[in-house]
């Protein structure tokens, strides 16, 4: 996927409860911003990246991301072909049981939610129908979006661990070991493992796995790449191992993800 210059896109500023925005984009990024309302974001035909102080998130195609109100974040699309759906919502957490989601959460695809948004786009110009439909949608959300996927990592704060993350990113196609990381930053292995888990809330190897899966999502968009080539580029030497890890994190196999969502 090319890493050419990505233009900056202005985000929506004036929004109302239940506003739905469906737009086609190419490559873009937004400034760091937040909204007075919560939002659900779903990309089609491509993954999109969301960055915030809560961590870095990769939202796979057709999946949904929940972003709480007033959470500062930015979005980046690296794909020339992206359709992005967004709905903004006023959500009283005492009335709607979504507090367990946290500030940002990623969920599996939902045909029901896709259809509800399509219905809203077509019919919510009728204010009475919008009011009834929006109230129903809010009550249904906690039943539609149930179990957040573990597709994010909280960024470390210390300079030494930021160097570890940079090293992992640059060496993702290689066999990365705790020994090589320890030598790179001159920190004993046990201390490095303990400090990384404390700052990011996941282990180094979980972070490496997430980084590889995020790159795999991007590479899968290039239909000219065979799965075996993607496996090699992200540092694995076994298609079954990659497929099992991908299914563990995304919920479906990489082959089905490519066929169904891209």
N, C-alpha and C positions, 0 to 999 in steps of 0.2 A: 504494500500500500504506500503510495507516494507521500512524502513528508514535505510537500511544497508549502509555500506561504499560505497561511490560512487567514482569511479576512475576519474582522471582528464584526459581530452582529449585535445590533441593539436589541435588548430584551423588551418584552411587553411591560409597559409601565402602568397603564390604567386598566384594572381588571375588576370584574364583579364575580360574585359567587356563582359557580356553574358555567363560567365562560369556557368554551372549548375552542382550541386552536389546532388546526390540522394544516401543515404546510410542507412543501417539498424544499429541500435544501441540498447544497453541495457541501464542500468543506467549510467549516466556520468555527469560531469560538466566541464566547461571550465574555464580557467583563465579570469580575466578581460582583454578584448582586444577590438580593433576596426579595421576597414578595410578602405582602401582608396576609396572603392566603396560602394554604397548603396546595400542593399540586401533584398530579399524577402525570408521569411522562412515559411515553412508549414510542421507541423508534421502529421503523419498518425498513426492511431491505439492507439494514446495516446496524452495527452496534454504535453506541454513543458513549462518551466518557463524561463523568461528572466528578468534579473535584471540589472538596470543601475541607474545612478544618476537622471534620469528622472522619475524613479519610478519602481515598480515591476509589471510585466505583466505575465498573464497566457494565453498562446496561445492554444485554444482548438484544438482537432483533426480536420484536414482538413481545418482549418482556416489559414489565411495568416497574417504574421507580416511584416511590413515594418520597416527597421532600416536604418536610414540615414548614409551616409559616416561619418567616424571619430567620431561616437558616441560610447563611451566606454560601454561595456556590457558583461554579461556572460550568458551562457545557462546552465540549469540544467534539466536533464531527470530523473525522479524517476520511470520510467516504464521499465520492463525487455524487453518490446516489442515496439520499436519505429522505424518508418521510417521517415527520415527527408529529405525534399527537400529544396534546396537553389539555388537561382540564384543571381549573382552579377551584378550590373548595374552601368554604368556611366550615371548620370542623371543631365543634365543641367536644373536647375529649371526655367530659363527664357524660355527655349524651351519646357519643359514638365511641365504642370501645376499641380504640386503635393505639392506645398509649404504649402497648407492648411492641409496636413497630419500631420505636425509637425515632430519631430525627430524620434519618434517611434509611430506606429499605428497598431491596430489589425482590420482585416476585416473578413467578412463572407466568407464561402467557395465559390470557383469559379470553376465550371467544365471547363469553357473556358480556364482559366489560367492553370489548371491541364493539359489540352490537349496541350496547347502551350508549356509547359515545356517538356512534353513527346515527342512532335514533335522535339523540340530542341535537346534533348538527342539523338534521332535517326538520325537526318539529318544535324545537324549543323557542322559536320565534313567537309561539303562543305562550304568553306569560303564565297562564293558569296551568297549562300542561307542563311547562318547565318547573314550576313550583312543586307540583306533585311528583314529577319524575326525579327531580334533584333530591327531594326528601327520601324517596325510595332508594335511590342510589346510595346515599350516605348510610342508610340503615343496612344495606346489603354488603357494603365494602368489607367489613371485618369477616364476612363469610366467603367473599370472593377471593380476597387476598389473605391467605391464612399463614403460611410459613415462609418467612423471608429467606432468600438464598444467601449463602455465605460467599459473596463476591466482592468483598472490599477489604482493605487493610488500612488501619490507622497509621498515618505517617509518623516515623520516629522524630524525636526532637533534638537529640544530641548530634553533633557534627560527625562523630565517628560512625554512628549508625546510618546517617545519611550517605556516608561514603560506602557503607555496605550495600545499601539499596542501589546506589549508582553502579556499583560493581556487578550486582546481580543483573541489572537491566542491560548492561553492556556485554555480559557473558552468558546471556540466557540460552544460547545454543550449545553451550559447553556443559561439561559435567561439573557442577558447583558443589563443593564440599565445605563443611564447617571448618576444616583445616585450612583450605585456601582463603576463606573469608577471614579467619583468625590472623593469618599471616599478612593479609592485605591491610588490615587496620591495626595490627600489632596489639591485639587483645587476646588473652587466654580464651580457649574455646568455651569453657564452662561459663566464664564471666560474660562472654559475648552472647551466648545462648540465653542466659538469664536476663541480661540487660535488654536484649531484643524483645523477648516475650513481655517484659515489664512495660516497654514503651509502645509496643504495637498491639499487644493483647493476642498475638499469634506467634507461633514458632517461626524460626527462619525457614524451615522447610515448607511450612504452610504458605509463607509469603512467596517462596520460589514457585510453588505450584500455582498460586493465584496469578502471579506474573506471567507464567507460561500459558495459562488458560486465557488470559486477556489477550495476549499476542495471537493465540490460536484463533480467537473470535475474529480478529482483524484479518488474519491470513485466509480464513475460510471464505471471505468475500471475493477473493481472487479465484474465479472458477477454473483458471488455467492450472492452479496448483493441485497436485494430487495429495491425498491425505498423507501418504508416506513422506512427501517432501515437507509438509507442514510439521509432521512429527520430528523430522530431522532438525528443522529450523528452530524449534522450541526446546531442543535439548533432550528429547527422548529417543530411544532406539527400538521401541516396540509399539506398533499400532494398537494392539489390545490394551496395553497399559494406558496409553493416551486416551483411548476411547472410554475406558472405565473411569478414569479421573474426570474426563469431560462430562460424562453422564452423571457422576457423583455431584458435580458442582452446578451444571446447567439443567440437568433433569432429563436430557435426551442425548443420543449419540451424536458425534460431530457430523456423521453422514446425514442423519435425519434433520439436524439443525440446518445444514446447508440446503437440503432438498425442500424443506418445509418453509423456512423463514427467510431465505435469501433469494 
